[in-house]
Each structure stands twice: as C-alpha cells, then as structure tokens.
C-alpha cells in the first residue's frame, strides 16, 4: 500500500488528561460492568479477581504501552502506522497485517456491540416505566425474551445507539471523542459511586457478604479455567488488539509519559470493574439471587432486585444510564480506527468517513440482531452470526493482533530507543524485556490456543 495519497494533517489530543480519559473510556465498557461481574460470580469471586488483577498489570499493561508507542511513532491509522514503522526499522511492510486485523476486528465488534448497547439504552426506558416493579425471574425473563424476539424494537435501539456513536465520532478527536469522554467519564464515576452507596444502604449485611465474595482470597478456587478466563478478560477489557489504542496513540504528542499514563488507565479500569461488582452483588445477595447467572445477570437477574426494593425504579434508571454511558465510551473508540483510515486514505472528510463506515456497521448489526429471532436457526460452524462474530474477534483476531504487536515491539524495534522513550533504568528495562519478549507472547499464545478448544 502506498502512503503517497495520505493526508498530511493529523489531529492531536488537546491534553494528557483528555487522552487518558478517552483511553480509560475505551477500556471501561460493557466488559467491566456486564461481563466481569458474572464471570467473577461463575469463577468463585476472589479467585478470579486476584488472577484478573495480576494479568491486567503483567500482560495487559505492556501491550497497551506498545500499542500507544507504535501509534505515536507512526502518526497514522493502525495499518499505515505498522507499515511505516516496520519500514523505518528495516523490516517488511507486511507487518501492516497486524494493523489490518486490528481495524477489521474493531469494525466487526462494533456491529454486535451496538446491538448490546441498544439493549442497555432500552432498559433505561423500561426501568423508568416501572416495568420491573414486583417482578420475579419469570417476569424479567419474559421481558428480555420478548425484547430479543421483537425485530423492530431491537432495530430501533440499535439504530439510536449507533447514531449517537457516529455523531460523537464525526465531531473529531478534540470536539468529539475527547469532549465526550471528559463529560461521560466523570459522569460514570459519579453514577457508580451513587450505585455503590445505594447498594450499601439498602442491602445491609449483604454488602459485607459481597465485599468478602470479591476480595477475600480463596486460593483453592484458583484453577486452570479461572486463570484462562481472567487472562482473556484482562486482554479484552483494555481494548487491546483492536487497533483502538494504536489509533489513539497516533494522536499523542511526545510529552506524554506512556508508562505512567498506562498505569493510570489500568488502575481506573480495575477500579470500575471492582466497584461494579460492589454495586451489583449486594443487590443480588440481598434478594437471594445467584451471582453466577451468566450474561443474564444484568438484564434478567438485576431487574428482579430493582423491582423489589425501595427506590428500585430510580436505581434501575441510574444503573442503565451508567451502563449506556460505559457502552458509548467504548463504541466511539471502536469506530475511530476505521474512520481514521478512511479519512487519511480516501477523499472523504471526517463526517463523510464516519457516515460511510457507520452505515456499513449498522447494516451488519441488523444481521447480528436477527440472530436472536428471524435468523436464529441460521448457523455457521454451529454458531449464529452474533456468536460467530464474537468468537472470531475475541478468540482469534484480537489475540493475533496483540501477539503481532508485542512480537514486533519486543523483537523488531530498536530496544535502545524504546528504553529511552519509556525512560527505564537498568532494572526496569530488564523486567520490561523479559515481559515483552517471553512472558506476554506466551500468555497471548495461550489465549489464542484456548480459543480453539
């Protein structure tokens, strides 16, 4: 691919804080609030939490830093960044395939992520209407089943969610991504603290039980399944392998300390995941519900709790607003790599590139939502389209991109220059080298192999 037609102008983050909030917003998504709690519930609580924390810092953080570093070097979309940085290091431009797989992965993920974002948005309305008042498991289960079976309803909310995502991204890096995250991330923090405080107030002893469930070490529960699940979730939670962080890194100036900023983002991501558990599990325990209910924990189990407590309607509305905000901060990052590519490589401007890519993703999202109703019996490799895209991206494409990134960064790039850029002393550079050359690649290979099992 020639970069001769590449547009010269390239946006920049206006501040380190703006970049950090945008990166944290990408990391803090449905995975923290929807997936983490039910995985912790299924994996025995603290055993999963401890393993997850370890992998976030040992595996996730080095890949995050490398994606930013490579993106900042290239100052282009992920595909051409990988191509140019590889050429500057004296290597084949075929390394652009790392960027290609990442961009395609984020594109595909957004098609079904937007569908789930539509669920969260619709549940704001359902909670506000008092749909869960006095509900039991049968009622909330039927509400969710009815929702999934209604094509027009799913399409409406998928369209609304995708339109809001496109509107924000079309505004640009500063006026769109950065400004939105500066508003939504503090909003997320306030909502989450309110939810945790309310859970503590109404659940009484169940709040203590939830705390012990999440944070009391139970090393006997740590097994191979829990470790692999925690490893995979740590990878997915930080938006790694999707081209997102490389794209975000391309808007960075040289003054940003990558390691300290990455540590801050990882810590924020972990805090949100932990607090989400402390907002959810007290309500689950107080209502005699099961913490390991799987994906239905948010859309079936929690509404039971909201419908059977004082102020549950207000709490339910706040919770699903919180969930929608978290979904949006991630969805705008998922759209950005494709828009950046089109904006730089085609005559399309920012708004046109956003509209064009959003329409294609929206159309693919329709096929994903039909997998829950009209096309439920249509299977490829034994999976419906929604599950197939989820499997293809999370189990194959993301690990492949992450593996390519860490191998390129640790073995193909000038390590002396990386050491200077990260400002590492002898000890920490040795730690960095061992992690990025040996431990992280092996961990990612394990994720990849496990995905095929």
C-alpha positions as CSV (number, residue, x, y, z in Angstrom):
1,X,0.0,0.0,0.0
2,X,1.4,3.3,-0.9
3,X,1.1,6.2,1.5
4,X,1.6,8.8,-1.2
5,X,-2.0,9.9,-1.0
6,X,-2.1,10.1,2.7
7,X,-3.5,13.4,4.0
8,X,-0.8,15.4,5.9
9,X,-2.9,16.8,8.7
10,X,-3.3,14.7,11.8
11,X,-5.3,15.6,14.9
12,X,-3.8,15.7,18.4
13,X,-5.2,15.3,21.8
14,X,-5.5,18.7,23.5
15,X,-4.2,17.5,26.8
16,X,-2.8,14.4,28.6
17,X,-6.0,14.3,30.7
18,X,-8.2,14.3,27.6
19,X,-6.2,11.4,26.2
20,X,-6.2,9.5,29.5
21,X,-10.0,9.8,29.9
22,X,-10.6,8.7,26.3
23,X,-8.3,5.7,26.7
24,X,-9.9,4.9,30.0
25,X,-13.3,5.3,28.4
26,X,-12.4,2.8,25.7
27,X,-11.2,0.3,28.3
28,X,-14.2,0.9,30.6
29,X,-17.1,-0.6,28.8
30,X,-19.6,-3.4,28.9
31,X,-16.8,-5.8,29.7
32,X,-16.3,-4.2,33.1
33,X,-19.9,-3.9,34.1
34,X,-21.7,-6.7,32.2
35,X,-19.1,-9.4,31.8
36,X,-16.8,-9.0,34.7
37,X,-19.4,-9.4,37.5
38,X,-20.9,-12.6,36.0
39,X,-17.5,-14.1,35.3
40,X,-16.5,-13.4,38.9
41,X,-19.7,-15.0,40.0
42,X,-19.1,-18.1,38.0
43,X,-15.4,-18.4,38.9
44,X,-15.8,-18.1,42.6
45,X,-15.3,-14.4,43.2
46,X,-12.0,-13.5,44.8
47,X,-10.0,-16.3,42.9
48,X,-11.0,-14.7,39.6
49,X,-10.5,-11.2,40.9
50,X,-6.9,-11.8,42.1
51,X,-5.9,-13.6,38.9
52,X,-7.5,-10.8,36.8
53,X,-5.6,-8.1,38.7
54,X,-2.3,-9.9,38.1
55,X,-2.9,-10.3,34.4
56,X,-4.0,-6.8,33.9
57,X,-0.7,-5.4,35.0
58,X,1.7,-8.2,33.9
59,X,0.1,-8.9,30.4
60,X,-2.3,-6.1,29.6
61,X,-0.2,-3.1,30.5
62,X,2.9,-3.9,28.4
63,X,0.7,-4.5,25.3
64,X,-1.1,-1.2,25.9
65,X,2.1,0.7,26.2
66,X,3.5,-0.9,23.0
67,X,0.3,-0.1,21.0
68,X,0.5,3.6,22.1
69,X,4.2,3.7,21.4
70,X,3.9,2.3,17.9
71,X,0.9,4.6,17.2
72,X,2.8,7.7,18.3
73,X,5.7,6.7,16.1
74,X,3.6,6.3,13.0
75,X,1.1,9.2,13.5
76,X,-1.3,7.5,11.1
77,X,-4.1,4.9,11.1
78,X,-3.0,1.5,12.5
79,X,-2.5,-0.1,9.1
80,X,-0.1,2.5,7.7
81,X,1.4,3.1,11.1
82,X,2.5,-0.6,11.2
83,X,3.7,-0.3,7.6
84,X,5.7,2.8,8.1
85,X,7.3,1.9,11.5
86,X,8.2,-1.5,10.1
87,X,9.9,0.1,7.1
88,X,11.7,2.6,9.3
89,X,13.1,-0.3,11.4
90,X,14.3,-2.1,8.2
91,X,11.6,-4.7,8.2
92,X,8.9,-5.8,5.7
93,X,5.8,-3.7,5.2
94,X,3.8,-6.9,5.6
95,X,3.7,-6.1,9.3
96,X,0.7,-3.9,8.2
97,X,-1.4,-7.1,8.6
98,X,-1.2,-6.5,12.3
99,X,-3.0,-3.2,11.7
100,X,-5.4,-4.7,9.2
101,X,-6.6,-7.4,11.5
102,X,-7.0,-4.9,14.3
103,X,-9.0,-2.5,12.3
104,X,-11.2,-5.2,10.9
105,X,-11.7,-6.6,14.4
106,X,-12.9,-3.3,15.8
107,X,-15.2,-2.9,12.9
108,X,-16.8,-6.3,13.4
109,X,-17.0,-5.9,17.2
110,X,-18.9,-2.6,16.9
111,X,-21.6,-4.3,14.7
112,X,-22.7,-6.5,17.6
113,X,-21.5,-4.3,20.4
114,X,-24.0,-1.6,19.2
115,X,-26.8,-4.2,19.5
116,X,-26.0,-4.8,23.2
117,X,-25.6,-1.0,23.6
118,X,-29.2,-0.7,22.3
119,X,-30.3,-3.2,25.0
120,X,-28.9,-1.0,27.7
121,X,-30.5,2.1,26.3
122,X,-33.9,0.5,26.0
123,X,-33.7,-0.7,29.6
124,X,-33.4,2.9,30.8
125,X,-36.9,3.4,29.4
126,X,-38.2,0.0,30.8
127,X,-36.8,0.9,34.2
128,X,-38.4,4.4,34.1
129,X,-41.7,2.9,33.2
130,X,-41.7,0.7,36.3
131,X,-41.6,-2.5,34.2
132,X,-39.7,-4.4,36.9
133,X,-41.9,-3.5,39.9
134,X,-42.7,-6.6,41.9
135,X,-41.1,-8.8,39.2
136,X,-39.8,-12.3,39.7
137,X,-37.4,-14.3,37.5
138,X,-40.2,-15.4,35.2
139,X,-41.4,-11.9,34.5
140,X,-37.9,-10.4,33.9
141,X,-37.0,-13.4,31.8
142,X,-40.1,-12.9,29.6
143,X,-39.4,-9.2,29.3
144,X,-35.9,-10.0,28.0
145,X,-37.1,-12.8,25.7
146,X,-39.9,-10.6,24.3
147,X,-37.4,-7.8,23.7
148,X,-35.0,-10.1,21.8
149,X,-37.8,-11.5,19.8
150,X,-39.1,-8.1,18.6
151,X,-37.0,-7.2,15.5
152,X,-38.4,-3.7,15.2
153,X,-37.7,-2.9,18.8
154,X,-34.1,-4.2,18.6
155,X,-33.6,-2.3,15.3
156,X,-34.8,0.9,16.8
157,X,-32.4,0.9,19.7
158,X,-29.5,-0.4,17.7
159,X,-30.1,2.5,15.3
160,X,-30.3,5.0,18.2
161,X,-27.1,3.8,19.8
162,X,-25.2,3.7,16.5
163,X,-26.4,7.2,15.6
164,X,-25.2,8.6,18.9
165,X,-21.8,6.9,18.4
166,X,-21.5,8.2,14.9
167,X,-22.5,11.8,15.9
168,X,-19.7,11.9,18.6
169,X,-17.0,10.5,16.3
170,X,-18.0,12.8,13.4
171,X,-17.2,15.8,15.6
172,X,-13.5,14.9,15.5
173,X,-10.8,13.9,18.1
174,X,-11.0,17.1,20.2
175,X,-14.6,18.2,19.9
176,X,-16.0,14.7,19.7
177,X,-14.0,11.8,21.3
178,X,-12.2,13.9,23.9
179,X,-15.1,16.2,24.9
180,X,-17.5,13.3,25.1
181,X,-15.1,11.4,27.4
182,X,-14.5,14.4,29.6
183,X,-18.2,14.5,30.2
184,X,-19.1,10.8,30.3
185,X,-16.2,9.5,32.3
186,X,-16.8,11.8,35.4
187,X,-20.5,11.1,34.9
188,X,-19.7,7.4,35.0
189,X,-17.7,7.8,38.2
190,X,-20.5,9.8,40.0
191,X,-23.2,7.3,38.9
192,X,-21.1,4.3,40.0
193,X,-20.4,5.8,43.4
194,X,-24.1,6.6,43.9
195,X,-25.0,3.0,42.9
196,X,-22.4,1.5,45.3
197,X,-23.6,3.8,48.1
198,X,-27.2,2.9,47.5
199,X,-26.4,-0.8,47.4
200,X,-24.6,-0.4,50.8
201,X,-27.6,1.5,52.2
202,X,-30.4,-0.9,51.1
203,X,-28.6,-4.3,51.3
204,X,-27.2,-4.2,54.9
205,X,-25.3,-7.4,55.7
206,X,-25.3,-8.4,52.0
207,X,-22.9,-5.6,51.3
208,X,-20.4,-7.2,53.6
209,X,-21.0,-10.6,52.0
210,X,-20.4,-9.1,48.6
211,X,-17.2,-7.5,49.7
212,X,-15.9,-10.8,51.1
213,X,-17.1,-12.6,48.0
214,X,-15.0,-10.3,45.8
215,X,-12.0,-9.6,47.9
216,X,-11.4,-12.4,50.5
217,X,-8.7,-14.6,49.0
218,X,-9.8,-18.2,48.3
219,X,-6.7,-19.7,46.6
220,X,-8.3,-23.1,46.5
221,X,-10.7,-21.8,43.9
222,X,-7.9,-20.8,41.5
223,X,-7.8,-23.4,38.7
224,X,-6.8,-23.5,35.1
225,X,-10.3,-22.5,33.9
226,X,-10.4,-19.4,36.2
227,X,-6.8,-18.4,35.1
228,X,-7.6,-18.7,31.4
229,X,-10.8,-16.8,31.8
230,X,-9.1,-14.0,33.7
231,X,-6.3,-13.8,31.2
232,X,-8.7,-13.5,28.3
233,X,-10.8,-10.9,30.1
234,X,-7.8,-8.8,31.0
235,X,-6.8,-8.7,27.4
236,X,-10.3,-7.8,26.1
237,X,-11.0,-5.3,29.0
238,X,-8.2,-2.9,27.9
239,X,-9.4,-2.8,24.3
240,X,-6.2,-4.5,23.1
241,X,-5.7,-5.9,19.7
242,X,-8.4,-3.8,18.1
243,X,-6.4,-1.0,16.6
244,X,-8.0,1.4,19.0
245,X,-5.0,2.1,21.2
246,X,-2.7,2.4,18.2
247,X,-5.1,4.9,16.7
248,X,-5.4,6.8,20.0
249,X,-1.6,6.7,20.2
250,X,-1.3,8.3,16.8
251,X,-2.9,11.5,18.2
252,X,-0.3,11.7,21.0
253,X,2.5,14.2,21.4
254,X,6.0,13.2,22.6
255,X,5.4,14.8,26.0
256,X,3.1,12.1,27.3
257,X,4.7,9.6,29.6
258,X,3.3,6.3,28.3
259,X,4.1,4.1,31.3
260,X,2.6,6.3,34.0
261,X,-0.5,7.0,31.8
262,X,-0.9,3.3,31.1
263,X,-0.8,2.5,34.8
264,X,-3.4,5.2,35.5
265,X,-5.7,3.8,32.7
266,X,-5.3,0.2,34.0
267,X,-6.0,1.3,37.6
268,X,-9.1,3.2,36.5
269,X,-10.3,0.2,34.5
270,X,-9.8,-2.1,37.5
271,X,-11.5,0.3,39.9
272,X,-14.6,0.5,37.7
273,X,-14.7,-3.3,37.5
274,X,-14.4,-3.7,41.2
275,X,-16.9,-1.0,42.1
276,X,-19.3,-2.5,39.5
277,X,-19.1,-5.8,41.4
278,X,-19.8,-3.9,44.7
279,X,-22.8,-2.2,43.1
280,X,-24.3,-5.4,41.7
281,X,-23.5,-8.3,44.1
282,X,-25.0,-6.7,47.3
283,X,-28.4,-6.4,45.5
284,X,-28.0,-9.9,44.1
285,X,-27.3,-11.4,47.6
286,X,-29.9,-9.3,49.4
287,X,-32.6,-10.7,47.1
288,X,-31.5,-14.3,47.4
289,X,-30.4,-14.4,43.8
290,X,-27.4,-16.3,42.3
291,X,-24.2,-14.4,41.4
292,X,-23.2,-16.7,38.6
293,X,-26.2,-16.2,36.3
294,X,-24.1,-15.6,33.2
295,X,-24.9,-12.8,30.7
296,X,-28.5,-12.6,32.1
297,X,-27.2,-11.2,35.3
298,X,-27.6,-7.6,34.1
299,X,-30.8,-7.9,32.0
300,X,-32.7,-10.6,33.9
301,X,-31.4,-11.0,37.4
302,X,-30.7,-7.4,38.4
303,X,-34.1,-6.1,37.3
304,X,-35.6,-8.5,39.9
305,X,-33.6,-6.7,42.6
306,X,-34.6,-3.3,41.2
307,X,-38.3,-4.3,41.2
308,X,-38.3,-5.5,44.8
309,X,-36.6,-2.7,46.8
310,X,-37.4,0.8,48.0
311,X,-36.4,3.3,45.3
312,X,-35.7,0.5,42.9
313,X,-37.1,2.3,39.9
314,X,-34.7,5.2,40.3
315,X,-31.8,2.9,41.0
316,X,-32.7,0.9,37.9
317,X,-32.8,4.0,35.7
318,X,-29.4,5.2,37.1
319,X,-27.8,1.8,36.6
320,X,-28.9,1.5,32.9
321,X,-27.8,5.1,32.2
322,X,-24.4,4.1,33.7
323,X,-24.3,1.0,31.5
324,X,-25.2,3.0,28.4
325,X,-22.5,5.6,29.1
326,X,-19.9,2.9,29.5
327,X,-21.0,1.3,26.2
328,X,-20.8,4.6,24.4
329,X,-17.3,5.4,25.7
330,X,-16.2,2.1,24.1
331,X,-18.3,2.3,21.0
332,X,-16.8,5.6,19.9
333,X,-13.3,4.1,20.3
334,X,-14.3,1.0,18.2
335,X,-15.4,3.3,15.4
336,X,-12.3,5.5,15.4
337,X,-9.8,3.2,13.7
338,X,-12.0,2.7,10.6
339,X,-12.8,6.4,10.4
340,X,-9.2,7.4,10.8
341,X,-8.3,5.0,7.9
342,X,-10.9,6.4,5.6
343,X,-10.2,10.0,6.5
344,X,-6.5,9.6,5.7
345,X,-6.6,7.2,2.8
346,X,-9.7,8.4,0.8
347,X,-11.0,11.8,-0.3
348,X,-13.7,11.6,2.4
349,X,-13.7,14.2,5.2
350,X,-14.2,13.3,8.8
351,X,-18.0,13.5,8.7
352,X,-18.4,11.6,5.4
353,X,-15.9,8.9,6.6
354,X,-17.9,8.5,9.8
355,X,-21.3,8.2,8.0
356,X,-20.0,5.7,5.4
357,X,-18.4,3.4,8.0
358,X,-21.3,3.7,10.4
359,X,-23.8,2.7,7.8
360,X,-22.0,-0.5,6.9
361,X,-21.5,-1.3,10.6
362,X,-25.2,-0.6,11.3
363,X,-26.2,-2.9,8.4
364,X,-24.1,-5.7,9.7
365,X,-25.5,-5.0,13.2
366,X,-29.0,-5.7,11.7
367,X,-27.8,-9.2,10.7
368,X,-26.5,-9.7,14.2
369,X,-29.8,-8.7,15.9
370,X,-31.7,-11.0,13.5
371,X,-29.7,-13.9,15.0
372,X,-31.9,-13.6,18.1
373,X,-35.1,-14.1,16.2
374,X,-35.7,-14.4,12.5
375,X,-32.3,-15.9,11.7
376,X,-32.0,-17.9,15.0
377,X,-31.7,-21.2,13.1
378,X,-29.1,-19.9,10.6
379,X,-25.8,-21.4,11.8
380,X,-22.3,-21.2,10.5
381,X,-19.8,-23.6,12.2
382,X,-22.6,-24.3,14.7
383,X,-23.0,-20.7,15.8
384,X,-25.4,-17.9,14.9
385,X,-24.0,-14.7,13.4
386,X,-23.8,-12.8,16.7
387,X,-21.9,-15.6,18.4
388,X,-19.7,-16.3,15.4
389,X,-18.5,-12.7,15.2
390,X,-18.0,-12.6,18.9
391,X,-15.9,-15.8,18.7
392,X,-14.0,-14.7,15.6
393,X,-13.0,-11.4,17.1
394,X,-12.4,-12.1,20.8
395,X,-10.9,-15.6,20.4
396,X,-8.9,-15.2,17.2
397,X,-8.5,-11.7,15.7
398,X,-7.7,-9.8,18.9
399,X,-5.1,-12.3,20.3
400,X,-3.5,-12.4,16.8
401,X,-3.2,-8.6,16.7
402,X,-1.9,-8.5,20.3
403,X,0.6,-11.2,19.5
404,X,1.8,-9.4,16.4
405,X,2.1,-6.1,18.3
406,X,4.2,-7.5,21.2
407,X,6.4,-9.6,18.9
408,X,7.0,-6.6,16.7
409,X,7.6,-4.2,19.6
410,X,9.9,-6.5,21.5
411,X,11.9,-8.2,18.7
412,X,11.7,-6.0,15.6
413,X,12.0,-2.5,17.0
414,X,15.2,-0.8,18.3
415,X,15.1,-1.6,22.0
416,X,17.6,1.2,23.0
417,X,15.2,3.8,21.5
418,X,12.2,2.2,23.3
419,X,14.2,2.3,26.6
420,X,14.9,6.0,26.1
421,X,11.3,6.7,25.2
422,X,9.9,4.9,28.2
423,X,12.7,6.3,30.5
424,X,13.6,3.0,32.1
425,X,16.6,2.3,34.3
426,X,18.6,-1.0,34.0
427,X,16.4,-3.0,36.4
428,X,13.0,-2.0,34.9
429,X,14.3,-2.3,31.4
430,X,15.3,-5.9,32.2
431,X,11.8,-6.5,33.6
432,X,10.3,-4.9,30.5
433,X,12.4,-7.1,28.2
434,X,11.5,-10.3,30.0
435,X,7.9,-9.5,30.0
436,X,7.5,-8.3,26.4
437,X,9.9,-10.9,24.8
438,X,8.8,-14.0,26.7
439,X,6.0,-13.9,29.2
440,X,3.5,-11.7,27.3
441,X,3.8,-13.6,24.0
442,X,3.4,-16.9,25.7
443,X,0.3,-15.7,27.5
444,X,-1.2,-14.4,24.3
445,X,-0.5,-17.7,22.5
446,X,-2.2,-19.5,25.4
447,X,-5.3,-17.2,24.9
448,X,-5.2,-18.0,21.2
449,X,-4.9,-21.7,21.6
450,X,-7.5,-21.8,24.3
451,X,-9.9,-20.1,21.9
452,X,-9.8,-23.1,19.6
453,X,-10.5,-25.6,22.4
